[in-house]
Amino acid sequence: MLWAGVGLAAPPELQGDGRSRSVPATCPLDLETLADRLAQDLPAYANRVSQRSRLVSDIQPSTLIVASRPELEPLPLGGSSGGSTLSPTPAIDPPQQIFLTTLSRSHSFGQSINLQQFHWLLLSRNEQGWWLIMSFSRTGGHPLSKPPTPPQDSSQGVVAEAVRLWLRDCRAGALR
């Protein structure tokens, strides 16, 4: 079945007789599966966040093209006890770390500019699921001709907001 006449297959819940039916979805408890699924969906989520946050309609936002396979080798957190006041209830595990690289493209004055961003995501899990505690990012050109910027708190940035939205959808069982 073609969906909305644009050549896309209908979502599974609308296939068949056209009536909506529930498709069970769960948010992974293990970090590796969660990180892999997040990396696959991150460009679409980040691009939607970027489009929604545009203030000036004639400026082209950058487009996140791809996210790397996540790396899960943690850095020492300096004696963190594992709790977080940023998640709704106390965490049941110490903070977990995900490292991702993203490639973005923007256009300015007829030129295409590619940027790499290196993201360090700190996540916590409680009874409700996974939550983003904080993120740090470094930015550099692609290919890297100079060292990237020093790490900066990017917890309020586009990628962090995309991660928060993805985790919300994951906890709600809205992802396939």
Order of alpha helices (4+ residues) and beta strands (2+ residues): beta-beta-alpha-beta-beta-beta-beta-beta-alpha
